[in-house]
Amino acid sequence: MPHLSDIDSMMKILRTLGVSTEWSGPDTVELEVRDESCTVAPYDLVNTLRASICVLGPLLARRGSARVPLPGGCVIGVRPIDLHMKGLKALHADVDVEHGDVIANAVKLFGNEIYLGGPHGSTVLGTANVLSAATLAEGQTIIEDAACEPEIQELAKFLVLMGAKISGIGTKRLIVEGVDELHGAEFEILPDRIEAGTFMVAAALTGGNVLVRDVQREYMGAVFDALRSTGVELIPEKKGCRVIGPERFQTVDLTTASFPGFPTDMQAQMMALLALANGISVITERIYPDRFMHVAELNRMRANIRKEGSSAIIVGVDYLSGAPVMASDLRASAALVLAGLVARGTTTISRVYHIDRGYERIEEKLAGLGARIKRVPEKAGAGNG
């Protein structure tokens, strides 16, 4: 497990729900349920973490009741949970929203056929919630248009290790045969494909020659294709993937999509790269159409990007210029760090607490590769540095 602020937030939430959580080694977390009486997640913790909504399904299935505030997290546009609620209702739960909380109750859950497709594709966290709840529902549950993301595949494998019966893992159709109970298990999580992709872009942007270890190539086809299309050389090696940046990037048009399409969580990083491409590129955001908070900040660094609806038109420039900028969310933070690596002069990024949600000691890793980067205390009144 990585040491991330989001991990710490989730552990705090679990502790309020009666779960003992502790680091038993440098990268190992042990969890054990000690008290099953609590069914209410605290607002002051939930509002910092989008993934906190993932306690809804397990609480409902295990304890018959759940009260979870509508979640917080990065400001990247509207992210409704209507599909979560639809799926749980299909399992015969009573689900409603009252006073900003999702309230769910069920004496017993029953399997059903559930379609989880939405206007922007399948729902990752909605699939996680419904899948988790269905493992303890009576009878068979079929989830159609389930998310296929690697993280959902890993969750399903984890649940199977704990005694769940799930077939169709990795496909759009998950079939769950309910069981009476789950048991403990030991599991090693998958290396983060978005972190790997971010370091690959960093190596390419700086014209570097870097071996990125533990790259899960089978889950990163769209990212590999996008980088190669811009002229980046990618050489698969036994320990990972070697990235060699070109003298000048070629343009490419990208559209974000559910897995196995190009991931929305790599959109901002690729925009930083394409800001230096030789011509005009277009990135269309189909998952979160408003996820362009980083455009204005990249333009402060001399990029030439304009937003048109759900697309960003990127006109490549010869160089970027260092400037004071502000991080708005996790991936925007990463994009600004990447741009700062190649910008002329000094770039100061405020509110970098966002980046700690998904990257462990990113400044130390980049500095180890030769970047001139350091973390400094934020000036009073400017936010957290």
C-alpha positions as a Markdown table, in Angstrom:
| # | Residue | x | y | z |
|---|---|---|---|---|
| 1 | Met | 0.0 | 0.0 | 0.0 |
| 2 | Pro | 1.3 | 3.5 | -0.8 |
| 3 | His | 1.4 | 6.2 | 1.8 |
| 4 | Leu | -1.1 | 8.6 | 0.4 |
| 5 | Ser | -3.4 | 11.2 | 2.1 |
| 6 | Asp | -6.4 | 9.4 | 0.6 |
| 7 | Ile | -5.3 | 6.2 | 2.2 |
| 8 | Asp | -5.0 | 7.9 | 5.5 |
| 9 | Ser | -8.5 | 9.5 | 5.1 |
| 10 | Met | -10.0 | 6.1 | 4.3 |
| 11 | Met | -8.3 | 4.5 | 7.3 |
| 12 | Lys | -9.8 | 7.2 | 9.5 |
| 13 | Ile | -13.3 | 6.6 | 8.1 |
| 14 | Leu | -12.9 | 2.9 | 8.7 |
| 15 | Arg | -11.8 | 3.4 | 12.3 |
| 16 | Thr | -15.0 | 5.4 | 13.0 |
| 17 | Leu | -16.9 | 2.4 | 11.6 |
| 18 | Gly | -15.3 | 0.0 | 14.1 |
| 19 | Val | -12.4 | -1.3 | 12.0 |
| 20 | Ser | -8.9 | -1.6 | 13.5 |
| 21 | Thr | -6.4 | -0.2 | 10.9 |
| 22 | Glu | -2.6 | -0.2 | 11.3 |
| 23 | Trp | 0.6 | -0.1 | 9.3 |
| 24 | Ser | 2.3 | -3.4 | 10.1 |
| 25 | Gly | 5.2 | -2.8 | 7.9 |
| 26 | Pro | 6.6 | -0.1 | 5.6 |
| 27 | Asp | 4.0 | -0.8 | 2.9 |
| 28 | Thr | 1.5 | -3.1 | 4.6 |
| 29 | Val | -1.9 | -2.3 | 6.2 |
| 30 | Glu | -3.8 | -4.7 | 8.4 |
| 31 | Leu | -7.5 | -4.3 | 9.0 |
| 32 | Glu | -9.8 | -6.1 | 11.4 |
| 33 | Val | -13.4 | -5.4 | 12.2 |
| 34 | Arg | -13.8 | -5.0 | 16.0 |
| 35 | Asp | -17.2 | -3.3 | 16.3 |
| 36 | Glu | -20.1 | -3.7 | 13.9 |
| 37 | Ser | -22.6 | -1.4 | 15.6 |
| 38 | Cys | -21.8 | 1.8 | 13.7 |
| 39 | Thr | -23.4 | 2.5 | 10.3 |
| 40 | Val | -22.8 | 6.2 | 10.0 |
| 41 | Ala | -19.8 | 7.7 | 8.2 |
| 42 | Pro | -18.7 | 11.1 | 9.5 |
| 43 | Tyr | -19.1 | 14.1 | 7.2 |
| 44 | Asp | -15.9 | 15.8 | 8.3 |
| 45 | Leu | -13.9 | 12.9 | 6.9 |
| 46 | Val | -16.1 | 11.9 | 3.9 |
| 47 | Asn | -16.1 | 15.4 | 2.4 |
| 48 | Thr | -12.4 | 15.1 | 1.7 |
| 49 | Leu | -12.5 | 11.8 | -0.2 |
| 50 | Arg | -14.6 | 10.8 | -3.3 |
| 51 | Ala | -13.8 | 7.1 | -2.7 |
| 52 | Ser | -15.5 | 7.3 | 0.7 |
| 53 | Ile | -18.7 | 6.5 | -1.0 |
| 54 | Cys | -17.3 | 2.9 | -1.3 |
| 55 | Val | -18.3 | 2.2 | 2.3 |
| 56 | Leu | -22.0 | 2.4 | 1.3 |
| 57 | Gly | -22.4 | -1.0 | -0.3 |
| 58 | Pro | -20.4 | -3.0 | 2.2 |
| 59 | Leu | -22.1 | -1.3 | 5.2 |
| 60 | Leu | -25.5 | -2.0 | 3.7 |
| 61 | Ala | -24.7 | -5.6 | 2.9 |
| 62 | Arg | -22.9 | -6.4 | 6.2 |
| 63 | Arg | -24.9 | -4.4 | 8.7 |
| 64 | Gly | -28.2 | -3.8 | 7.0 |
| 65 | Ser | -28.0 | -0.1 | 7.2 |
| 66 | Ala | -25.8 | 2.8 | 6.1 |
| 67 | Arg | -25.8 | 6.6 | 6.3 |
| 68 | Val | -23.0 | 8.1 | 4.2 |
| 69 | Pro | -22.7 | 11.9 | 3.4 |
| 70 | Leu | -22.5 | 12.7 | -0.3 |
| 71 | Pro | -18.8 | 12.6 | -1.0 |
| 72 | Gly | -16.2 | 15.3 | -1.6 |
| 73 | Gly | -12.8 | 15.0 | -3.3 |
| 74 | Cys | -11.4 | 16.8 | -6.4 |
| 75 | Val | -13.4 | 19.6 | -8.0 |
| 76 | Ile | -13.6 | 18.2 | -11.6 |
| 77 | Gly | -17.2 | 18.7 | -12.3 |
| 78 | Val | -20.5 | 17.0 | -11.4 |
| 79 | Arg | -20.1 | 13.4 | -10.3 |
| 80 | Pro | -23.5 | 12.1 | -9.3 |
| 81 | Ile | -24.1 | 8.8 | -7.5 |
| 82 | Asp | -27.4 | 8.0 | -9.0 |
| 83 | Leu | -26.1 | 4.8 | -10.5 |
| 84 | His | -24.8 | 3.7 | -7.1 |
| 85 | Met | -28.3 | 4.2 | -5.7 |
| 86 | Lys | -30.0 | 2.6 | -8.7 |
| 87 | Gly | -27.9 | -0.6 | -8.2 |
| 88 | Leu | -28.5 | -0.9 | -4.5 |
| 89 | Lys | -32.2 | -0.3 | -5.0 |
| 90 | Ala | -32.2 | -3.2 | -7.5 |
| 91 | Leu | -30.8 | -5.4 | -4.7 |
| 92 | His | -34.1 | -4.6 | -2.8 |
| 93 | Ala | -32.6 | -1.9 | -0.5 |
| 94 | Asp | -34.5 | 1.3 | 0.5 |
| 95 | Val | -32.2 | 4.1 | -0.6 |
| 96 | Asp | -32.7 | 7.9 | -0.4 |
| 97 | Val | -30.9 | 11.2 | 0.1 |
| 98 | Glu | -31.9 | 13.2 | 3.2 |
| 99 | His | -30.1 | 16.3 | 4.6 |
| 100 | Gly | -27.0 | 15.7 | 2.4 |
| 101 | Asp | -26.7 | 12.0 | 3.4 |
| 102 | Val | -27.3 | 8.8 | 1.4 |
| 103 | Ile | -29.5 | 6.6 | 3.7 |
| 104 | Ala | -29.8 | 2.9 | 2.8 |
| 105 | Asn | -31.6 | 0.2 | 4.7 |
| 106 | Ala | -32.3 | -3.5 | 3.9 |
| 107 | Val | -33.2 | -6.4 | 6.2 |
| 108 | Lys | -31.8 | -8.6 | 3.5 |
| 109 | Leu | -30.5 | -8.0 | 0.0 |
| 110 | Phe | -31.6 | -10.1 | -3.0 |
| 111 | Gly | -29.9 | -10.7 | -6.3 |
| 112 | Asn | -31.1 | -9.1 | -9.5 |
| 113 | Glu | -30.2 | -8.1 | -13.0 |
| 114 | Ile | -28.7 | -4.6 | -12.9 |
| 115 | Tyr | -27.7 | -2.3 | -15.7 |
| 116 | Leu | -25.1 | 0.3 | -14.6 |
| 117 | Gly | -24.4 | 2.2 | -17.8 |
| 118 | Gly | -24.6 | 6.0 | -17.7 |
| 119 | Pro | -24.4 | 9.0 | -20.0 |
| 120 | His | -20.6 | 9.0 | -19.8 |
| 121 | Gly | -20.1 | 5.3 | -19.7 |
| 122 | Ser | -19.9 | 2.8 | -16.9 |
| 123 | Thr | -19.4 | 3.8 | -13.3 |
| 124 | Val | -16.2 | 2.7 | -11.6 |
| 125 | Leu | -17.1 | 3.4 | -8.0 |
| 126 | Gly | -20.8 | 2.5 | -8.6 |
| 127 | Thr | -19.6 | -0.9 | -9.9 |
| 128 | Ala | -17.4 | -1.3 | -6.8 |
| 129 | Asn | -20.4 | -0.5 | -4.5 |
| 130 | Val | -22.9 | -2.8 | -6.2 |
| 131 | Leu | -20.4 | -5.6 | -6.6 |
| 132 | Ser | -19.4 | -5.5 | -3.0 |
| 133 | Ala | -23.0 | -5.5 | -1.8 |
| 134 | Ala | -24.0 | -8.3 | -4.2 |
| 135 | Thr | -21.5 | -10.7 | -2.7 |
| 136 | Leu | -23.7 | -11.0 | 0.4 |
| 137 | Ala | -27.1 | -10.8 | -1.4 |
| 138 | Glu | -29.3 | -13.9 | -1.6 |
| 139 | Gly | -29.2 | -15.5 | -5.0 |
| 140 | Gln | -27.6 | -14.4 | -8.3 |
| 141 | Thr | -26.8 | -10.9 | -9.3 |
| 142 | Ile | -25.9 | -10.0 | -12.9 |
| 143 | Ile | -24.3 | -6.5 | -13.4 |
| 144 | Glu | -24.5 | -5.4 | -17.1 |
| 145 | Asp | -22.2 | -2.6 | -18.4 |
| 146 | Ala | -20.0 | -3.0 | -15.4 |
| 147 | Ala | -16.8 | -1.0 | -15.3 |
| 148 | Cys | -13.8 | -3.0 | -16.6 |
| 149 | Glu | -11.1 | -0.9 | -15.1 |
| 150 | Pro | -8.1 | -2.8 | -13.7 |
| 151 | Glu | -9.0 | -1.5 | -10.2 |
| 152 | Ile | -12.4 | -3.1 | -10.5 |
| 153 | Gln | -10.8 | -6.4 | -11.7 |
| 154 | Glu | -8.5 | -6.3 | -8.7 |
| 155 | Leu | -11.4 | -5.6 | -6.3 |
| 156 | Ala | -13.3 | -8.6 | -7.7 |
| 157 | Lys | -10.2 | -10.8 | -7.3 |
| 158 | Phe | -9.9 | -9.6 | -3.7 |
| 159 | Leu | -13.5 | -10.4 | -3.0 |
| 160 | Val | -13.0 | -13.9 | -4.5 |
| 161 | Leu | -10.1 | -14.4 | -2.1 |
| 162 | Met | -12.4 | -13.5 | 0.7 |
| 163 | Gly | -14.9 | -16.1 | -0.3 |
| 164 | Ala | -17.1 | -14.3 | -2.9 |
| 165 | Lys | -18.3 | -16.1 | -6.0 |
| 166 | Ile | -17.8 | -13.8 | -9.0 |
| 167 | Ser | -17.4 | -14.7 | -12.7 |
| 168 | Gly | -16.9 | -12.5 | -15.8 |
| 169 | Ile | -14.1 | -10.5 | -14.1 |
| 170 | Gly | -12.6 | -8.1 | -16.7 |
| 171 | Thr | -15.7 | -8.1 | -18.8 |
| 172 | Lys | -18.8 | -5.8 | -19.0 |
| 173 | Arg | -20.9 | -8.6 | -17.5 |
| 174 | Leu | -20.3 | -9.6 | -13.9 |
| 175 | Ile | -22.2 | -12.6 | -12.4 |
| 176 | Val | -22.2 | -12.8 | -8.6 |
| 177 | Glu | -23.5 | -15.8 | -6.7 |
| 178 | Gly | -24.3 | -14.6 | -3.2 |
| 179 | Val | -22.6 | -16.2 | -0.2 |
| 180 | Asp | -23.5 | -16.1 | 3.5 |
| 181 | Glu | -20.2 | -14.5 | 4.7 |
| 182 | Leu | -16.8 | -13.3 | 3.7 |
| 183 | His | -13.5 | -14.0 | 5.5 |
| 184 | Gly | -10.1 | -12.3 | 5.8 |
| 185 | Ala | -7.5 | -12.5 | 3.1 |
| 186 | Glu | -4.0 | -11.2 | 2.2 |
| 187 | Phe | -3.7 | -9.3 | -1.0 |
| 188 | Glu | -1.1 | -7.3 | -2.9 |
| 189 | Ile | -2.5 | -4.3 | -4.8 |
| 190 | Leu | -1.7 | -3.6 | -8.4 |
| 191 | Pro | 1.0 | -0.9 | -9.3 |
| 192 | Asp | -0.7 | 2.4 | -10.1 |
| 193 | Arg | -1.1 | 2.8 | -13.8 |
| 194 | Ile | -1.8 | 6.5 | -13.6 |
| 195 | Glu | 1.3 | 7.1 | -11.5 |
| 196 | Ala | 3.3 | 5.1 | -14.0 |
| 197 | Gly | 1.8 | 7.1 | -16.9 |
| 198 | Thr | 2.7 | 10.4 | -15.1 |
| 199 | Phe | 6.3 | 9.4 | -14.8 |
| 200 | Met | 6.4 | 8.3 | -18.4 |
| 201 | Val | 5.2 | 11.8 | -19.5 |
| 202 | Ala | 7.7 | 13.4 | -17.2 |
| 203 | Ala | 10.5 | 11.4 | -18.8 |
| 204 | Ala | 9.2 | 12.3 | -22.3 |
| 205 | Leu | 8.7 | 16.0 | -21.6 |
| 206 | Thr | 12.3 | 16.4 | -20.4 |
| 207 | Gly | 13.8 | 14.5 | -23.2 |
| 208 | Gly | 15.0 | 11.9 | -20.7 |
| 209 | Asn | 15.9 | 8.3 | -20.9 |
| 210 | Val | 14.2 | 6.7 | -17.9 |
| 211 | Leu | 13.2 | 3.2 | -16.9 |
| 212 | Val | 9.8 | 3.2 | -15.3 |
| 213 | Arg | 9.5 | 0.1 | -13.2 |
| 214 | Asp | 6.4 | -2.1 | -12.6 |
| 215 | Val | 4.5 | -0.7 | -15.6 |
| 216 | Gln | 1.4 | -2.9 | -16.2 |
| 217 | Arg | 1.6 | -2.8 | -20.0 |
| 218 | Glu | -1.6 | -4.9 | -20.4 |
| 219 | Tyr | -3.6 | -2.1 | -18.8 |
| 220 | Met | -1.9 | 0.9 | -20.4 |
| 221 | Gly | -2.5 | 0.3 | -24.2 |
| 222 | Ala | -4.2 | 3.6 | -24.8 |
| 223 | Val | -1.5 | 5.6 | -22.9 |
| 224 | Phe | 1.2 | 3.8 | -24.8 |
| 225 | Asp | -0.5 | 4.5 | -28.1 |
| 226 | Ala | -0.9 | 8.2 | -27.3 |
| 227 | Leu | 2.7 | 8.6 | -26.3 |
| 228 | Arg | 4.1 | 6.8 | -29.3 |
| 229 | Ser | 1.9 | 8.9 | -31.6 |
| 230 | Thr | 3.6 | 12.0 | -30.3 |
| 231 | Gly | 7.1 | 10.5 | -31.1 |
| 232 | Val | 8.0 | 9.1 | -27.7 |
| 233 | Glu | 10.0 | 5.9 | -27.8 |
| 234 | Leu | 8.8 | 3.2 | -25.5 |
| 235 | Ile | 10.9 | 0.1 | -25.0 |
| 236 | Pro | 9.4 | -2.7 | -23.0 |
| 237 | Glu | 11.9 | -4.3 | -20.6 |
| 238 | Lys | 11.7 | -7.1 | -18.1 |
| 239 | Lys | 11.5 | -4.7 | -15.1 |
| 240 | Gly | 9.2 | -2.1 | -16.8 |
| 241 | Cys | 9.3 | 0.3 | -19.7 |
| 242 | Arg | 12.1 | 2.5 | -20.9 |
| 243 | Val | 10.9 | 6.0 | -22.0 |
| 244 | Ile | 13.0 | 8.1 | -24.4 |
| 245 | Gly | 11.7 | 11.6 | -25.2 |
| 246 | Pro | 11.9 | 13.1 | -28.7 |
| 247 | Glu | 13.4 | 16.5 | -29.7 |
| 248 | Arg | 9.9 | 17.8 | -30.6 |
| 249 | Phe | 6.5 | 16.2 | -30.1 |
| 250 | Gln | 4.0 | 15.4 | -32.8 |
| 251 | Thr | 0.4 | 16.4 | -32.4 |
| 252 | Val | -2.3 | 13.9 | -31.5 |
| 253 | Asp | -6.1 | 14.1 | -30.9 |
| 254 | Leu | -7.3 | 12.3 | -27.8 |
| 255 | Thr | -10.7 | 11.4 | -26.4 |
| 256 | Thr | -11.1 | 10.1 | -22.9 |
| 257 | Ala | -13.2 | 7.0 | -22.4 |
| 258 | Ser | -13.8 | 4.2 | -20.0 |
| 259 | Phe | -11.2 | 1.4 | -19.9 |
| 260 | Pro | -9.6 | 0.3 | -22.2 |
| 261 | Gly | -9.9 | 3.8 | -23.7 |
| 262 | Phe | -7.7 | 6.7 | -22.8 |
| 263 | Pro | -8.1 | 7.4 | -19.1 |
| 264 | Thr | -9.5 | 10.7 | -17.9 |
| 265 | Asp | -6.9 | 10.6 | -15.1 |
| 266 | Met | -4.1 | 11.1 | -17.8 |
| 267 | Gln | -5.8 | 13.9 | -19.6 |
| 268 | Ala | -4.1 | 16.8 | -17.8 |
| 269 | Gln | -0.6 | 15.3 | -18.0 |
| 270 | Met | -0.9 | 14.7 | -21.7 |
| 271 | Met | -2.2 | 18.3 | -22.1 |
| 272 | Ala | 1.1 | 19.5 | -20.5 |
| 273 | Leu | 3.0 | 17.5 | -23.1 |
| 274 | Leu | 1.0 | 18.5 | -26.1 |
| 275 | Ala | 1.4 | 22.2 | -25.1 |
| 276 | Leu | 4.9 | 21.7 | -26.6 |
| 277 | Ala | 3.9 | 19.7 | -29.7 |
| 278 | Asn | 4.5 | 20.9 | -33.2 |
| 279 | Gly | 1.0 | 22.0 | -34.3 |
| 280 | Ile | -2.5 | 21.7 | -33.0 |
| 281 | Ser | -3.9 | 18.9 | -30.8 |
| 282 | Val | -7.4 | 18.4 | -29.5 |
| 283 | Ile | -8.3 | 16.6 | -26.3 |
| 284 | Thr | -12.0 | 15.8 | -25.8 |
| 285 | Glu | -13.2 | 14.9 | -22.3 |
| 286 | Arg | -16.1 | 12.4 | -22.3 |
| 287 | Ile | -15.9 | 11.3 | -18.7 |
| 288 | Tyr | -15.9 | 14.6 | -16.9 |
| 289 | Pro | -16.7 | 17.3 | -19.5 |
| 290 | Asp | -15.8 | 20.1 | -17.0 |
| 291 | Arg | -12.4 | 18.7 | -16.1 |
| 292 | Phe | -10.3 | 21.6 | -17.5 |
| 293 | Met | -9.4 | 23.6 | -14.4 |
| 294 | His | -5.7 | 23.2 | -15.4 |
| 295 | Val | -6.1 | 25.0 | -18.7 |
| 296 | Ala | -6.0 | 28.5 | -17.2 |
| 297 | Glu | -2.9 | 27.6 | -15.1 |
| 298 | Leu | -1.0 | 26.1 | -18.0 |
| 299 | Asn | -1.8 | 29.2 | -20.0 |
| 300 | Arg | -0.2 | 31.2 | -17.2 |
| 301 | Met | 2.9 | 29.3 | -18.1 |
| 302 | Arg | 2.7 | 30.5 | -21.8 |
| 303 | Ala | 0.7 | 27.5 | -23.1 |
| 304 | Asn | -1.8 | 28.3 | -25.9 |
| 305 | Ile | -4.9 | 26.3 | -24.9 |
| 306 | Arg | -8.6 | 27.2 | -25.3 |
| 307 | Lys | -11.6 | 25.3 | -24.1 |
| 308 | Glu | -14.5 | 24.7 | -26.5 |
| 309 | Gly | -17.3 | 22.8 | -24.8 |
| 310 | Ser | -16.0 | 19.4 | -23.7 |
| 311 | Ser | -12.8 | 19.8 | -25.8 |
| 312 | Ala | -9.5 | 21.7 | -25.3 |
| 313 | Ile | -7.7 | 23.0 | -28.4 |
| 314 | Ile | -4.0 | 23.0 | -27.8 |
| 315 | Val | -1.7 | 25.0 | -30.1 |
| 316 | Gly | 1.9 | 23.9 | -29.4 |
| 317 | Val | 4.4 | 26.6 | -28.4 |
| 318 | Asp | 8.2 | 26.6 | -28.5 |
| 319 | Tyr | 8.7 | 26.8 | -24.7 |
| 320 | Leu | 6.8 | 27.2 | -21.4 |
| 321 | Ser | 7.6 | 29.9 | -18.9 |
| 322 | Gly | 7.8 | 29.4 | -15.2 |
| 323 | Ala | 5.1 | 31.2 | -13.2 |
| 324 | Pro | 3.2 | 31.0 | -9.9 |
| 325 | Val | 0.2 | 28.6 | -10.5 |
| 326 | Met | -2.4 | 27.0 | -8.3 |
| 327 | Ala | -3.4 | 23.3 | -8.2 |
| 328 | Ser | -7.1 | 22.7 | -8.4 |
| 329 | Asp | -7.2 | 18.9 | -8.2 |
| 330 | Leu | -5.0 | 15.8 | -8.1 |
| 331 | Arg | -4.2 | 15.3 | -11.8 |
| 332 | Ala | -4.1 | 19.0 | -12.5 |
| 333 | Ser | -1.4 | 19.2 | -9.8 |
| 334 | Ala | 0.6 | 16.5 | -11.6 |
| 335 | Ala | 0.3 | 18.4 | -14.9 |
| 336 | Leu | 1.6 | 21.6 | -13.4 |
| 337 | Val | 4.6 | 19.7 | -11.9 |
| 338 | Leu | 5.3 | 18.2 | -15.3 |
| 339 | Ala | 5.1 | 21.6 | -17.0 |
| 340 | Gly | 7.3 | 23.1 | -14.4 |
| 341 | Leu | 10.0 | 20.5 | -15.1 |
| 342 | Val | 10.5 | 22.0 | -18.6 |
| 343 | Ala | 9.4 | 25.6 | -18.2 |
| 344 | Arg | 12.1 | 28.3 | -18.4 |
| 345 | Gly | 12.6 | 29.8 | -15.0 |
| 346 | Thr | 10.9 | 29.0 | -11.7 |
| 347 | Thr | 7.4 | 27.6 | -11.3 |
| 348 | Thr | 5.8 | 27.8 | -7.9 |
| 349 | Ile | 2.7 | 25.6 | -7.4 |
| 350 | Ser | 0.3 | 26.4 | -4.5 |
| 351 | Arg | -2.1 | 23.9 | -2.9 |
| 352 | Val | 0.0 | 20.9 | -3.6 |
| 353 | Tyr | -1.8 | 19.0 | -0.9 |
| 354 | His | -3.9 | 17.7 | -3.8 |
| 355 | Ile | -0.9 | 15.8 | -5.3 |
| 356 | Asp | -0.3 | 13.9 | -2.0 |
| 357 | Arg | -3.7 | 12.3 | -2.5 |
| 358 | Gly | -2.4 | 10.1 | -5.3 |
| 359 | Tyr | 1.4 | 10.4 | -5.4 |
| 360 | Glu | 3.8 | 9.3 | -2.7 |
| 361 | Arg | 6.8 | 11.6 | -2.3 |
| 362 | Ile | 6.6 | 12.7 | -5.9 |
| 363 | Glu | 9.1 | 15.5 | -5.4 |
| 364 | Glu | 11.7 | 13.0 | -4.0 |
| 365 | Lys | 11.3 | 10.6 | -6.9 |
| 366 | Leu | 11.6 | 13.4 | -9.5 |
| 367 | Ala | 14.6 | 14.9 | -7.7 |
| 368 | Gly | 16.2 | 11.4 | -7.7 |
| 369 | Leu | 16.0 | 11.6 | -11.5 |
| 370 | Gly | 17.7 | 14.9 | -11.7 |
| 371 | Ala | 14.8 | 17.3 | -11.4 |
| 372 | Arg | 15.4 | 20.6 | -9.6 |
| 373 | Ile | 12.3 | 20.4 | -7.4 |
| 374 | Lys | 11.6 | 20.9 | -3.7 |
| 375 | Arg | 8.7 | 21.3 | -1.3 |
| 376 | Val | 8.6 | 24.5 | 0.7 |
| 377 | Pro | 6.1 | 25.8 | 3.3 |
| 378 | Glu | 3.2 | 27.8 | 1.8 |
| 379 | Lys | 3.1 | 31.5 | 2.5 |
| 380 | Ala | 0.5 | 32.7 | 4.9 |
| 381 | Gly | -2.9 | 33.1 | 3.3 |
| 382 | Ala | -2.0 | 31.2 | 0.1 |
| 383 | Gly | -3.2 | 27.7 | 1.0 |
| 384 | Asn | -1.2 | 24.6 | 1.8 |
| 385 | Gly | 2.1 | 24.1 | 0.0 |
